[in-house]
């Protein structure tokens, strides 16, 4: 096998007229990652798993993991399901000053350079450089200039290249990272306000981004690194919010898609592709949006599964004084109320509307609370309780009808963890369909 990055092969396929793509699972949840790897095993596919800068960074992020720790975490799951390490692509998403926007430029960029350095040294080979956010000294009433974004991006690429040089000294077989650029980046986790508009990236903005970044790389003697820039993040007209989904419309994106054909070494990366239909995702890949990012939809599916299991647990054990119930749904909401910072900017309206959104919003801010100790213990108790019995098929039919059919057809075990992972895999199947020629 050659040492060319597997994502470069996808770019080559696209440019040869083959509608091949890959989906990127942006999650730090163990059940999600296990489901991704188990599904990839079936087709001997690569598994692209990404961590976002606020999730995983040199200070631990909200998961408490540094880049090296995240790599070990993913590899431990791979070991469990017997997934080959060499088929795992680790990605870093929104790497830049995302979490240090309130700091001055020098401090924020120093931290960003260290962030990207640690990601590369930990073996992450898909690096999304995102310097699109304003810092403390930037004028808040003006759009950040593309030249400023590109100059900061080049500076971070320089840090990544130096880090790869260090890595190569330890392991000569290391695969060189590929880079994703793009200043028109959707907000991580979905839109925050109803008024947020979804406008397809203008062709002139896309071309200006490419030209400006290329020049910034040249000024920093990064011509060779520019050869490893494989994708540009654009807004192709997909997004989701609290209760809304903006579906892909290829007619609205046709000028942008046509412009991509002039660039023989680039594809588009689509963020916030969560909740798109399988058919829409397929159209996106056919149109050159070859990297499909998905995150909240996977943990939304996980949350659906946990709720379903909690309802089953209550039906089976609520009148049994010998069983301590998990009270998962209540425990999760209690933690969300105790620390509202991760959802208050996303959910709007009266108290009833917000209460409903905490559970069922597409934005799925629940995912920030799954690593909390009380919530983790609740999930463990839920699973342990359901493992003490064979869950009646009638209950599974009531709360997980798709999984019921699989059990009846001997394609799924009647086991709470298998049920939980399969509801995530059901979401993944749309992406497998979309990215397979």
TIMAR-995681 format. One record per residue (C-alpha): y negated, x negated, z negated. Coordinates in steps of 0.05 Angstrom, whole numbers, plus 32768, in hexadecimal, padded with zeros to 4 digits. Layout:
# TIMAR-995681
YXZ
...
This chain:
# TIMAR-995681
800080008000
7FBA7FE58010
7F857FDB7FDC
7F55800B7FFD
7F3B80417FCE
7F6180837FDB
7F1F80A97FE2
7F0D807D801E
7F4C80968040
7F3380DD8036
7EF080CB8056
7F1580AC8091
7F3F80EB8099
7F0181178098
7EE080EC80CE
7F2080F180F8
7F1B813D80F7
7F4F814980C0
7F36817A808B
7F5181528050
7F308151800C
7F3C81487FC2
7F28816F7F85
7F0B814D7F48
7F1F81697F04
7EE4815C7ED7
7F0181687E93
7F1581447E53
7F44817B7E3B
7F8C81667E31
7FAB81A67E4B
7F7F81A57E89
7F90815C7E99
7FDA81687E8D
7FD881A47EBD
7FB3817A7EF2
7FE781427EED
802381717EED
800A81957F2B
7FFA81537F4E
8041813C7F41
805E81747F6B
803E81597FAB
803A810F7F96
7FEE81177F9B
7FB780EC7F7E
7F97810A7F41
7F4B81017F3B
7F34810B7EF4
7EEB81027EE1
7EC380FB7EA1
7E7A810C7E9D
7E4680DF7E7D
7E3981107E43
7E8481197E39
7E9880CF7E37
7E6880957E2E
7E5E80547E07
7E4B807C7DCA
7E8680AB7DCF
7E6680E97DEF
7E77812E7DD6
7EC2811E7DDC
7EBC80E17DAF
7EDA80B67DE7
7EBF80787E08
7ED480697E50
7F0E803D7E3B
7F2580717E0A
7F2380A77E3F
7F4D807D7E6E
7F8180737E37
7F7F80BD7E28
7F8D80D07E71
7FC3809B7E77
7FE580B47E38
7FEA80F97E57
800380DA7E98
803980B67E71
804E80F77E50
8057811B7E93
807180DD7EB7
803680DA7EE7
802C80957F08
7FED80727EF1
7FE080577F37
7FD6809E7F50
7F9F80AD7F1E
7F5680A57F36
7F2580A47EFC
7EDE80B97F0B
7E9C80B67EE6
7E6F80F17EF2
7E2280F37EEC
7E2180AA7ED6
7DD9809A7EC6
7DA580AF7E93
7DBF80F77E8C
7DC380F37E41
7D8680C77E37
7D5180EF7E5C
7D2380EF7E1F
7D2180A37E1B
7CF380747E40
7D0A80587E82
7D1C80127E6A
7D48802A7E31
7D6880637E59
7D7980367E93
7D957FFF7E66
7DC380337E47
7DD5804E7E8B
7DE780087EA5
7E147FFD7E68
7E3380417E73
7E4580327EBB
7E5D7FEC7EA8
7E8E80087E75
7EA8803C7EA6
7EB680077EDB
7ED67FD77EA9
7F03800F7E91
7F1F80187ED8
7EF780547EF0
7EF2804D7F3C
7ECA808A7F51
7E8380817F39
7E4F80B87F41
7E0B80977F38
7DDB80CD7F21
7D9380B87F13
7D7480FA7F28
7D5A810E7EE4
7D1581007EC9
7D0A80D07E90
7CD680CF7E59
7CA080AC7E82
7CAB80D57EC2
7C79810B7ED3
7C9B814D7EBD
7C7181767EEC
7C8581507F2B
7CC881477F4E
7CE681037F43
7CDA80D97F81
7D1880C97FAA
7D04807F7FAB
7D04807D7F5F
7D48809F7F5D
7D64806E7F8F
7D4780307F6D
7D6580467F2B
7DA680557F4E
7DA980107F6E
7D9D7FF17F2B
7DD980167F0F
7E0480037F4B
7DF27FBA7F3E
7E0D7FC27EF7
7E4C7FE27F13
7E577FA97F44
7E4E7F747F0E
7E807F9A7EE2
7EB27F9C7F1B
7EAA7F517F23
7EBE7F4A7ED9
7EF97F787EE3
7F127F537F1F
7F157F127EF8
7F467F347EC9
7F6C7F5A7EFE
7F677F427F47
7F8A7F827F5F
7F537FAF7F45
7F3C7FE47F77
7EF27FE07F87
7ECD801E7F6F
7EAF804F7FA1
7E6A806C7F95
7E4E80B27F9B
7E0380BA7FA1
7DD580F67FA6
7D96810C7F85
7D9F81567F91
7DD281607F5A
7DE281A47F3A
7DDA81A87EEF
7E1B81937ECD
7E3F81D27EB6
7E1C82067EE1
7DD782237EE5
7DB282327EA5
7D84826B7EB9
7D8C82AA7EE2
7D4E82947F09
7D6F82537F1F
7D7182557F6A
7DA882397F96
7D8A82197FD3
7DB481F28005
7D9D81AA800A
7D6D819F8043
7D848170807A
7D4481488072
7D51813F8027
7D9981298033
7D8480F78068
7D4B80DE803E
7D7A80D38003
7DAA80AA802D
7D728080804D
7D4E8074800B
7D8E80607FE6
7DA48033801F
7D61800F801C
7D6380097FD0
7DA97FEB7FD5
7D907FBA800A
7D567FA37FDE
7D877F957FA5
7DB77F6E7FD2
7DEA7FA67FCD
7DFC7FAB8017
7E467FA18009
7E447FD57FD2
7E2480058003
7E658002802B
7E8780227FEF
7E57805D7FEC
7E8480958006
7E6380D67FF4
7E2180F97FE7
7E1A81327FB6
7DF5816B7FD6
7DEB81B47FC6
7E1481DA7FFB
7E02821D7FDD
7E3682237FA6
7E27822D7F5C
7E3982597F22
7E1482717EE5
7E21829C7EA9
7E3982D97ED0
7E2C82C67F18
7E4F829F7F50
7E2B82877F8D
7E6082867FC3
7E6382537FFB
7E45826B803C
7E5282398074
7E1E825B80A0
7DE88249806E
7E018201806B
7E0D81F680B5
7DD181C880C0
7DE3819D8085
7E2C8199809C
7E16818780E2
7DEA814F80C6
7E26813080A2
7E48812280E4
7E1580EB80F2
7E2F80C380B7
7E7380A580C6
7E81808B8080
7E6A80C68055
7E858108803E
7E63813A8010
7E7681447FC8
7E6E818C7FB0
7E5F81987F66
7E6581DB7F43
7E9C81F37F72
7EBB82197F38
7ECE82627F45
7EC9825D7F90
7F0182807FB5
7F3982577FD4
7F20826A8019
7ED982538009
7EF382117FED
7F1B8208802D
7EDD82138057
7EB781E0802E
7EEC81AB803B
7EEE81BC8085
7EA281B38086
7EA5816D8068
7E9C817D801E
7EDA81548011
7ED381497FC6
7ED3818A7F9E
7EBE81847F55
7EDB81B67F24
7ED681B87ED9
7EC081F87EB6
7EF082227EDF
7F2B81FA7EC4
7F1682027E7C
7F04824B7E8A
7F4D82547E9F
7F64822E7E61
7F39825D7E36
7F5782997E59
7F9C827E7E48
7F8B82717E00
7F6E82B77DF8
7FAD82D57E17
7FD982AD7DE8
7FAE82C27DAD
7FB7830B7DBF
800283017DC4
800282DD7D81
7FDD83177D60
800E834A7D7D
804A83227D64
8033830B7D1F
7FF783307D05
802183597CD4
804D831F7CBE
803383047C7C
805C82C47C84
803682AF7CC2
7FF082917CC0
7FCC82A97CFE
7FA482777D28
7F6882A67D30
7F56827B7D6C
7F2382AA7D8B
7EFE82B37D4A
7F0182697D39
7EE482567D7C
7EAB82877D77
7E9C82717D30
7E9482297D47
7E68823E7D81
7E3B82647D52
7E39822A7D21
7E2281F97D57
7DFF821F7D8E
7DDF81E37DB1
7E1481E17DE8
7E0982297DFF
7DC582447DE9
7DA2822D7E29
7DD7824E7E55
7DDF82937E36
7DA782C67E37
7D9A830E7E24
7DA483377DE6
7DD783267DB0
7E0F834F7DD0
7E06832D7E12
7E0582E87DF2
7E4382F97DC8
7E67830D7E07
7E5182CE7E2D
7E6A82A07DF6
7EB082B87E07
7EAF82CA7E50
7E7682A67E74
7E8682807EB4
7E5E82467E97
7E97823F7E64
7E71821D7E2E
7EAF82287E03
7EC981E67E1E
7E9981BF7DF2
7EBA81DB7DB4
7F0381D17DC5
7F0281897DA9
7EE581A17D66
7F1981967D2F
7F1D81DE7D16
7F2681F77D5D
7F5B81C37D6D
7F8181D67D2E
7F7C821F7D41
7F9A82107D86
7FD281E87D67
7FE382217D37
7FE182537D70
8013822A7D99
803F821B7D5D
804282657D4A
8057827A7D90
808B82437D94
80B082637D5A
80C4829E7D85
80D782AE7DCC
809982D37DE4
80AF83187DFD
80A8831E7E48
808583607E3F
804D833D7E1A
804883077E4F
8045833D7E84
800C835F7E5E
7FE183217E54
7FF882EE7E89
801483177EC3
801382DD7EF5
803A82B17EC5
806A82EB7EB7
807D82EC7F01
808A82A17F01
80B682A77EC4
80DD82E07EE4
80E782B57F22
80FE82787EF9
80C182507F0C
80A2824A7EC7
80BD82427E80
80AF82777E4C
808982467E20
8041824C7E06
802B82087E1F
804C82137E63
802882567E68
7FE682357E56
7FEC81FE7E89
8002822D7EC0
7FC482587EBA
7F9C82187EC7
7FCA82067F01
7FBD824A7F1F
7F7382357F25
7F8781F07F40
7FB182107F78
7F7182277F9C
7F5981DE7F9E
7F9D81C57FB6
7F9B81F87FEF
7F5381E58001
7F5D819A8002
7FA081988027
7F9A81948073
